[in-house]
Amino acid sequence: MPQFTPQDYSMMSRAIELAKGGIYTTAPNPNVGCVITLNGEVVGEGFHYRAGEPHAEVHAMRMAGDKTVGATAYVTLEPCSHYGRTPPCAEGLIKAKVAKVICAMEDPNPQVAGRGIKMLRDAGIEVEVGLLEQDAEALNPAFIKRMKTGMPFVQLKMAASLDGQTALDNGQSQWITSPQARQDVQAFRAQSNAILSTSKTVIDDNASLNVRWNDLPSSLKQSYQESSLRQPIRVILDRQNQLTPELKLFQTEGERILVSHSGDVTPIENDQQQIDLNQTFAALVKEHNINHLWVEAGATLASSLIKDNLVDELILYFAPKIMGSDSRGLFGALGLESMADVIDLDIKDVRQVGPDIRIVATLNRKEP
Amino acid sequence: MPQFTPQDYSMMSRAIELAKGGIYTTAPNPNVGCVITLNGEVVGEGFHYRAGEPHAEVHAMRMAGDKTVGATAYVTLEPCSHYGRTPPCAEGLIKAKVAKVICAMEDPNPQVAGRGIKMLRDAGIEVEVGLLEQDAEALNPAFIKRMKTGMPFVQLKMAASLDGQTALDNGQSQWITSPQARQDVQAFRAQSNAILSTSKTVIDDNASLNVRWNDLPSSLKQSYQESSLRQPIRVILDRQNQLTPELKLFQTEGERILVSHSGDVTPIENDQQQIDLNQTFAALVKEHNINHLWVEAGATLASSLIKDNLVDELILYFAPKIMGSDSRGLFGALGLESMADVIDLDIKDVRQVGPDIRIVATLNRKEP
């Protein structure tokens, strides 16, 4: 293990904080931050803001100017080694004559991992890897999951009363959660790469499933400009071609991907005549470069996702209400016959959002 | 409004912290703390530890000795004016020649409120009331509710999976929540005056419903001695005389009150042949001096308590599990037909308890 100094920790923390400046704009690209120091002083810093725009290292090198010579670069992710829409950052760092590069983590893509590092080392630059690695990984769960598995990172959002009910038996469910919770949902939508729902939800609620500037939390509006708002792609499961053009979904800005027999992705069906979610998600990654799905739908899709082991995080809003068990529950029937079969989660975060409670829980996948 | 000094705030805060030393032992008496200062220095302090033992003021006066002359006494509750198991504290403070008494709040019993204050003032002592009143009230929600309304303060404890289910359809429910949550429940039991349950719960779980020293949180065990542990009274609703003597309930130490036709309290029935809970609770207060009920029971009693507007606080443990809506829900059918009829709560506290989540919510009573 390399020995990192307190200065190293401090500079990489700064790079990680910088990286967060892109969480509402970079998708599907990863969030990356970079700090360049010379003789212990920061001479350049930057983060990746948007796909197609310069990488974090480029911003930092531009700021540093000729002070990159002999400098140390702290980067939250291994510098890229390939020509994409921008030239490879490893090449840039070599040309800039930095003396040392410290990366928080390797590129998670097993086919490229280490190539950027090798390029730097071959050019005589000292490279160390693994400083604050876990914090750096937490910046990009979706990018990392796609690179490692070919599957998207899936967040399932649900809202219920404290006793786990989502609607009265007669279907009434308006405004279970508060305006503050709905703002919070808007912030999650804005961070996601795509919003997944079903034709049923789109039709029942005439949902536009977009990000609305006015509904975003004010903290977010202070750090971004309305013009930089990115609309996540709306992916709608519509196996039976039920969507019609007058719906708000089609009247609002933002890309749409329809999973239907006449749509953009043809649904692969299982033997129960349902969409095979595993294969569909893999296709969304492969064909549409989607790595982060934010799911807002009803109990049927929610329980299918749970049963198919496709959920990474459950984001559950509880309104401080009791509705009674003759109402409609969060998940459909799961047919569990033993407590050993119950689906286990880990609580990652609990907090109050206005009058409501928000729980973020990760699913403990059992190996099949 | 009297003008309180920073010293006054500081001393009353100290008295309130002292009062908390009795939360596991004083029931059904209130928690009270007292600090006596002379020339700005603390000369005595104390709190009420157990019914029948000296009041907070007596402990503080004993510690102060002859330094009570000309002193200021800070008491979290108006000093008592009546002869009970101990002589009235107002009289004691007069004899001790204190110059000034500051009370956080009046005695909540409308029939006695202000009498202790009047005794002090008639003796020429300066008295001020209302310093940190809300904090002082929070020490004794049950005592205050009983004094003001003749009804007990009711805490309803429930435990469920994140989707609000308490047992699988086949009845399996073992260990939904963690050992840490069960320790937390033991601490709540220990603070209560009485534990309410039903013969069904007692028989199904062979529940002893007592406080077990070994199961208490270690933080609690550090501040109390096993010998000072007080067993709450166990109140069991047993309208149909189903309890049998071999049950653990009868094999464990602690008082029992059976609400049955052959028991200690005769159930008053409503026209659906159910126990009238309002009248039964009023009788428990009147006949057995109970002011704080901790309820552990199933969905049937829980929903009756909710419908009858008898719950002050809901203490809800969520285990990080999903069980599916074909399991058994937290509350029975409430028959709500409009979202306007949904039962509203306010979240008072949310925290993680081991791997579980604990929510404390107060009920917003609608006027009938």
HADDOCK unambig.tbl for C-alpha pairs under 7 A between the chains (distance, minus, plus):
assign (segid A and resid 163 and name CA) (segid B and resid 164 and name CA) 4.87 0.50 0.50
assign (segid A and resid 163 and name CA) (segid B and resid 330 and name CA) 6.01 0.50 0.50
assign (segid A and resid 164 and name CA) (segid B and resid 163 and name CA) 4.86 0.50 0.50
assign (segid A and resid 164 and name CA) (segid B and resid 164 and name CA) 4.55 0.50 0.50
assign (segid A and resid 168 and name CA) (segid B and resid 337 and name CA) 6.99 0.50 0.50
assign (segid A and resid 172 and name CA) (segid B and resid 338 and name CA) 6.95 0.50 0.50
assign (segid A and resid 172 and name CA) (segid B and resid 339 and name CA) 6.57 0.50 0.50
assign (segid A and resid 173 and name CA) (segid B and resid 339 and name CA) 6.86 0.50 0.50
assign (segid A and resid 320 and name CA) (segid B and resid 344 and name CA) 6.10 0.50 0.50
assign (segid A and resid 320 and name CA) (segid B and resid 345 and name CA) 4.96 0.50 0.50
assign (segid A and resid 320 and name CA) (segid B and resid 346 and name CA) 6.01 0.50 0.50
assign (segid A and resid 320 and name CA) (segid B and resid 347 and name CA) 6.51 0.50 0.50
assign (segid A and resid 321 and name CA) (segid B and resid 342 and name CA) 6.49 0.50 0.50
assign (segid A and resid 321 and name CA) (segid B and resid 343 and name CA) 5.34 0.50 0.50
assign (segid A and resid 321 and name CA) (segid B and resid 344 and name CA) 4.61 0.50 0.50
assign (segid A and resid 321 and name CA) (segid B and resid 345 and name CA) 5.63 0.50 0.50
assign (segid A and resid 322 and name CA) (segid B and resid 342 and name CA) 6.17 0.50 0.50
assign (segid A and resid 322 and name CA) (segid B and resid 343 and name CA) 5.06 0.50 0.50
assign (segid A and resid 322 and name CA) (segid B and resid 344 and name CA) 6.71 0.50 0.50
assign (segid A and resid 323 and name CA) (segid B and resid 342 and name CA) 5.57 0.50 0.50
assign (segid A and resid 323 and name CA) (segid B and resid 343 and name CA) 6.67 0.50 0.50
assign (segid A and resid 324 and name CA) (segid B and resid 331 and name CA) 5.35 0.50 0.50
assign (segid A and resid 324 and name CA) (segid B and resid 332 and name CA) 5.83 0.50 0.50
assign (segid A and resid 324 and name CA) (segid B and resid 333 and name CA) 5.14 0.50 0.50
assign (segid A and resid 324 and name CA) (segid B and resid 334 and name CA) 4.91 0.50 0.50
assign (segid A and resid 325 and name CA) (segid B and resid 329 and name CA) 5.42 0.50 0.50
assign (segid A and resid 325 and name CA) (segid B and resid 330 and name CA) 6.92 0.50 0.50
assign (segid A and resid 325 and name CA) (segid B and resid 331 and name CA) 5.65 0.50 0.50
assign (segid A and resid 325 and name CA) (segid B and resid 332 and name CA) 5.36 0.50 0.50
assign (segid A and resid 325 and name CA) (segid B and resid 333 and name CA) 5.11 0.50 0.50
assign (segid A and resid 326 and name CA) (segid B and resid 333 and name CA) 4.68 0.50 0.50
assign (segid A and resid 326 and name CA) (segid B and resid 334 and name CA) 6.71 0.50 0.50
assign (segid A and resid 326 and name CA) (segid B and resid 335 and name CA) 6.73 0.50 0.50
assign (segid A and resid 329 and name CA) (segid B and resid 325 and name CA) 5.43 0.50 0.50
assign (segid A and resid 330 and name CA) (segid B and resid 163 and name CA) 5.99 0.50 0.50
assign (segid A and resid 330 and name CA) (segid B and resid 325 and name CA) 6.92 0.50 0.50
assign (segid A and resid 331 and name CA) (segid B and resid 324 and name CA) 5.33 0.50 0.50
assign (segid A and resid 331 and name CA) (segid B and resid 325 and name CA) 5.65 0.50 0.50
assign (segid A and resid 332 and name CA) (segid B and resid 324 and name CA) 5.82 0.50 0.50
assign (segid A and resid 332 and name CA) (segid B and resid 325 and name CA) 5.36 0.50 0.50
assign (segid A and resid 333 and name CA) (segid B and resid 324 and name CA) 5.14 0.50 0.50
assign (segid A and resid 333 and name CA) (segid B and resid 325 and name CA) 5.12 0.50 0.50
assign (segid A and resid 333 and name CA) (segid B and resid 326 and name CA) 4.67 0.50 0.50
assign (segid A and resid 334 and name CA) (segid B and resid 324 and name CA) 4.94 0.50 0.50
assign (segid A and resid 334 and name CA) (segid B and resid 326 and name CA) 6.72 0.50 0.50
assign (segid A and resid 335 and name CA) (segid B and resid 326 and name CA) 6.74 0.50 0.50
assign (segid A and resid 337 and name CA) (segid B and resid 168 and name CA) 6.99 0.50 0.50
assign (segid A and resid 338 and name CA) (segid B and resid 172 and name CA) 6.95 0.50 0.50
assign (segid A and resid 339 and name CA) (segid B and resid 172 and name CA) 6.57 0.50 0.50
assign (segid A and resid 339 and name CA) (segid B and resid 173 and name CA) 6.83 0.50 0.50
assign (segid A and resid 342 and name CA) (segid B and resid 321 and name CA) 6.47 0.50 0.50
assign (segid A and resid 342 and name CA) (segid B and resid 322 and name CA) 6.15 0.50 0.50
assign (segid A and resid 342 and name CA) (segid B and resid 323 and name CA) 5.55 0.50 0.50
assign (segid A and resid 343 and name CA) (segid B and resid 321 and name CA) 5.33 0.50 0.50
assign (segid A and resid 343 and name CA) (segid B and resid 322 and name CA) 5.05 0.50 0.50
assign (segid A and resid 343 and name CA) (segid B and resid 323 and name CA) 6.67 0.50 0.50
assign (segid A and resid 344 and name CA) (segid B and resid 320 and name CA) 6.08 0.50 0.50
assign (segid A and resid 344 and name CA) (segid B and resid 321 and name CA) 4.59 0.50 0.50
assign (segid A and resid 344 and name CA) (segid B and resid 322 and name CA) 6.70 0.50 0.50
assign (segid A and resid 345 and name CA) (segid B and resid 320 and name CA) 4.96 0.50 0.50
assign (segid A and resid 345 and name CA) (segid B and resid 321 and name CA) 5.64 0.50 0.50
assign (segid A and resid 346 and name CA) (segid B and resid 320 and name CA) 6.01 0.50 0.50
assign (segid A and resid 347 and name CA) (segid B and resid 320 and name CA) 6.51 0.50 0.50
assign (segid A and resid 347 and name CA) (segid B and resid 355 and name CA) 6.83 0.50 0.50
assign (segid A and resid 355 and name CA) (segid B and resid 347 and name CA) 6.84 0.50 0.50
